[in-house]
Amino acid sequence: MLSYLHRYHAGNFADVHKHLLLTRVLAALARKPAPFCVVDTHAAEGIYDLGAAEAVKSGEAAEGVARFLALPDPPALAADYRAQAADPAAYPGSPVLALRMLRADDRLVLNELHPQAHAALKRAMRGDPRVHLHRRDALEALVALVPPPEKRGVAVIDPAYEVKAEYAGVPAAVSKAFARWRGGVYFIWYPLLPEARHLDLLGALEAAGFPEVAVSEWLRRDPGEGRGLYGSGVAVVNPPFRFAEEAEELGAWLAAAGFGGSHRLTRFGP
Ligand SMILES: C[S@@+](CC[C@H](N)C(=O)[O-])C[C@H]1O[C@@H](n2cnc3c(N)ncnc32)[C@H](O)[C@@H]1O
């Protein structure tokens, strides 16, 4: 069952949260000269025209990245994402965001199962020799594709959670991957929905006993108000140095600068 197409949701508030924080992980990796690798297990199409019919119809980008770009006094930590998100005709999904921050010797390993999304992704990568494409089940791919030879890098795990088993499958696959690649950063997105299934995912991450996990949650509204997605969560296993502080600063700015909602940062480890 692959009915989800990210083009309806590209640039929404959850993408703003996820992509903003992902630029901080990539910037941290690029601080050291040794090459790094990005393994993106749920890559989707790579790049989006926010003026296309699907994005206009959903209206999600207008409430997401368009509002974000209008916020006053952006902190320096938001500069990479603001620059990347500035052109609504070429809004970067996680693969293009990563591609634009790669250096000559870094690599990008992309996986996407949906045939239409995979074909679009291939076009978006334009044969870049640093990019390797796969079309297989994401959680199997996560375990099979790590550790990368570089030994430094991040795995980006961003399911659509159409399949409820993913709330248990993600932490299980991350645990298996971690056993093979203890030095990797694992960047996991999850939705905040009234059913609160994300609590199972977070409980399993906590029970796995990773050395450090930083969790950033941006609540756009009160969980009790209305239906559907009320917030966006990002859990990072092995967060880079100062990632949690940066997420806290960015979250506080988003809420205070006029976007509204609230942000909370939690950390756990043994
Ligand atoms: C939320 S989107 C990813 C968005 C992307 N990471 C970004 O930030 O631009 C989820 C993607 O996962 C893909 N997907 C869903 N189930 C999958 C599976 N079992 N294996 C691989 N890809 C899958 C969907 O086709 C969809 O393109």
Ligand as a Chemical Component Dictionary entry (heavy atoms), coordinates in Angstrom:
data_LIG
# 
_chem_comp.id                   LIG 
_chem_comp.type                 NON-POLYMER 
_chem_comp.pdbx_formal_charge   0 
_chem_comp.three_letter_code    LIG 
# 
loop_
_chem_comp_atom.comp_id 
_chem_comp_atom.atom_id 
_chem_comp_atom.alt_atom_id 
_chem_comp_atom.type_symbol 
_chem_comp_atom.charge 
_chem_comp_atom.model_Cartn_x 
_chem_comp_atom.model_Cartn_y 
_chem_comp_atom.model_Cartn_z 
_chem_comp_atom.pdbx_ordinal 
LIG C1  C1  C 0  7.031  11.572 4.253  1  
LIG S1  S1  S 1  7.594  11.002 2.715  2  
LIG C2  C2  C 0  9.308  11.382 2.775  3  
LIG C3  C3  C 0  9.650  12.835 2.578  4  
LIG C4  C4  C 0  11.111 13.142 2.466  5  
LIG N1  N1  N 0  11.905 12.453 3.477  6  
LIG C5  C5  C 0  11.360 14.629 2.555  7  
LIG O1  O1  O 0  11.583 15.140 3.681  8  
LIG O2  O2  O -1 11.387 15.288 1.529  9  
LIG C6  C6  C 0  7.576  9.259  2.901  10 
LIG C7  C7  C 0  8.036  8.480  1.661  11 
LIG O3  O3  O 0  8.256  7.130  2.046  12 
LIG C8  C8  C 0  7.888  6.287  0.970  13 
LIG N2  N2  N 0  7.631  4.973  1.545  14 
LIG C9  C9  C 0  6.555  4.559  2.254  15 
LIG N3  N3  N 0  6.706  3.282  2.644  16 
LIG C10 C10 C 0  7.917  2.883  2.197  17 
LIG C11 C11 C 0  8.662  1.682  2.328  18 
LIG N4  N4  N 0  8.186  0.642  2.991  19 
LIG N5  N5  N 0  9.873  1.633  1.758  20 
LIG C12 C12 C 0  10.382 2.698  1.081  21 
LIG N6  N6  N 0  9.730  3.867  0.930  22 
LIG C13 C13 C 0  8.509  3.960  1.486  23 
LIG C14 C14 C 0  6.668  6.961  0.394  24 
LIG O4  O4  O 0  6.478  6.544  -0.951 25 
LIG C15 C15 C 0  7.030  8.442  0.529  26 
LIG O5  O5  O 0  7.623  8.905  -0.643 27 
# 
loop_
_chem_comp_bond.comp_id 
_chem_comp_bond.atom_id_1 
_chem_comp_bond.atom_id_2 
_chem_comp_bond.value_order 
_chem_comp_bond.pdbx_ordinal 
LIG C1  S1  SING 1  
LIG S1  C2  SING 2  
LIG S1  C6  SING 3  
LIG C2  C3  SING 4  
LIG C3  C4  SING 5  
LIG C4  N1  SING 6  
LIG C4  C5  SING 7  
LIG C5  O1  DOUB 8  
LIG C5  O2  SING 9  
LIG C6  C7  SING 10 
LIG C7  O3  SING 11 
LIG C7  C15 SING 12 
LIG O3  C8  SING 13 
LIG C8  N2  SING 14 
LIG C8  C14 SING 15 
LIG N2  C9  SING 16 
LIG N2  C13 SING 17 
LIG C9  N3  DOUB 18 
LIG N3  C10 SING 19 
LIG C10 C11 SING 20 
LIG C10 C13 DOUB 21 
LIG C11 N4  SING 22 
LIG C11 N5  DOUB 23 
LIG N5  C12 SING 24 
LIG C12 N6  DOUB 25 
LIG N6  C13 SING 26 
LIG C14 O4  SING 27 
LIG C14 C15 SING 28 
LIG C15 O5  SING 29 
# 
